[in-house]
Amino acid sequence: MPVTELILPNGTRRDRVPISMIRYIEVNNKRCRIVTNDTEYFITSSLRSMESRLPETQFARIHHSYLVGIEHIKFVGKQEVDVGTKGLPISKRFRPALIRKLTARNR
C-alpha cells in the first residue's frame, strides 16, 4: 500500500502530515528538516531512508542533501530547483533523472 502520510514530531505532539504537503527534505548529519507548506519538522534519519519511505513518483533526489516533492517544483535551472519558497541546489548527477520524472509526469 502506498504511503500517503507521515507521522512527524512537532514539539510534544505528533502530526499526521500528508506527503503531498512536503515541499522538500534537507539533511545535515542525519538530521532531517522536512519542510511543508506551513511547518518545518525535524527528525533523525538519513536521506536515503526517507527516500525509500516516500513514493518515487512524487519525490526526487536533487542533491546529496535534498529530496524534493515533484509537485512543488516551479522551475528547474542549470544549478537550482525552485520550490516556490526557496531555490535549492541541484547536482549534475541528479538533474537528468529529475528531468525524466518531470517529463514522464507531463505525458
C-alpha positions as CSV (number, residue, x, y, z in Angstrom):
1,M,0.0,0.0,0.0
2,P,1.5,3.4,-1.0
3,V,2.4,5.8,1.8
4,T,0.1,8.8,1.9
5,E,1.1,10.5,5.1
6,L,3.9,10.5,7.7
7,I,3.6,10.9,11.4
8,L,6.1,13.6,12.5
9,P,7.0,15.0,15.8
10,N,6.0,18.6,16.5
11,G,7.0,19.7,20.0
12,T,5.2,17.5,22.4
13,R,2.7,16.2,19.9
14,R,2.7,14.1,16.7
15,D,1.2,15.5,13.4
16,R,-0.2,13.5,10.5
17,V,1.4,15.1,7.5
18,P,0.1,14.2,4.0
19,I,3.1,13.6,1.8
20,S,1.6,15.9,-0.8
21,M,2.3,18.8,1.6
22,I,6.0,18.1,1.8
23,R,7.9,20.7,-0.3
24,Y,11.4,19.3,0.4
25,I,13.6,17.4,2.8
26,E,17.0,18.6,3.7
27,V,19.5,16.5,5.7
28,N,22.6,17.6,7.6
29,N,24.4,14.9,9.6
30,K,21.3,12.6,9.7
31,R,19.2,15.4,11.0
32,C,16.3,15.8,8.5
33,R,14.4,19.0,8.1
34,I,11.1,18.3,6.5
35,V,9.5,21.5,5.1
36,T,5.8,21.6,4.3
37,N,3.6,24.4,3.1
38,D,3.3,25.8,6.6
39,T,5.5,23.9,9.1
40,E,9.0,22.5,9.5
41,Y,9.6,19.2,11.2
42,F,12.9,17.8,12.4
43,I,13.7,14.1,12.7
44,T,16.8,11.9,12.9
45,S,17.1,9.9,9.7
46,S,19.3,9.5,6.7
47,L,18.0,11.0,3.4
48,R,18.3,7.5,1.8
49,S,15.9,6.2,4.5
50,M,13.4,9.0,3.8
51,E,13.7,8.4,0.1
52,S,12.9,4.7,0.5
53,R,9.8,5.6,2.5
54,L,8.3,8.0,0.0
55,P,6.8,7.2,-3.4
56,E,9.4,7.7,-6.1
57,T,6.8,9.1,-8.5
58,Q,6.2,12.0,-6.1
59,F,9.7,12.8,-4.9
60,A,13.1,13.2,-6.5
61,R,16.6,13.3,-5.2
62,I,18.2,16.5,-6.5
63,H,21.4,16.7,-4.4
64,H,23.2,14.6,-1.8
65,S,21.4,16.7,0.9
66,Y,18.0,17.3,-0.7
67,L,14.8,15.4,-1.7
68,V,12.1,17.4,-3.3
69,G,8.3,17.0,-3.7
70,I,7.9,17.0,-7.5
71,E,4.5,18.8,-7.5
72,H,6.1,21.7,-5.7
73,I,8.7,22.4,-8.3
74,K,8.2,25.7,-10.1
75,F,11.2,25.5,-12.4
76,V,14.5,23.7,-12.9
77,G,17.5,25.7,-13.7
78,K,21.0,24.5,-14.5
79,Q,22.1,24.6,-10.9
80,E,18.9,25.3,-9.0
81,V,15.4,24.0,-8.4
82,D,12.8,26.4,-7.3
83,V,10.1,25.0,-5.0
84,G,8.2,28.3,-4.6
85,T,9.6,29.4,-1.3
86,K,13.3,28.6,-1.9
87,G,15.8,27.8,-4.5
88,L,17.6,24.5,-3.8
89,P,20.8,23.3,-5.3
90,I,20.7,20.6,-7.9
91,S,23.7,18.5,-8.7
92,K,24.8,17.4,-12.2
93,R,24.4,13.8,-11.1
94,F,20.7,14.0,-10.2
95,R,19.5,16.6,-12.8
96,P,18.9,14.1,-15.7
97,A,16.7,11.8,-13.5
98,L,14.7,14.8,-12.3
99,I,14.1,16.0,-15.9
100,R,13.0,12.4,-16.9
101,K,10.5,12.3,-14.0
102,L,9.1,15.7,-14.8
103,T,8.7,14.8,-18.5
104,A,7.0,11.5,-17.6
105,R,4.5,13.3,-15.4
106,N,3.5,15.6,-18.2
107,R,2.7,12.9,-20.7
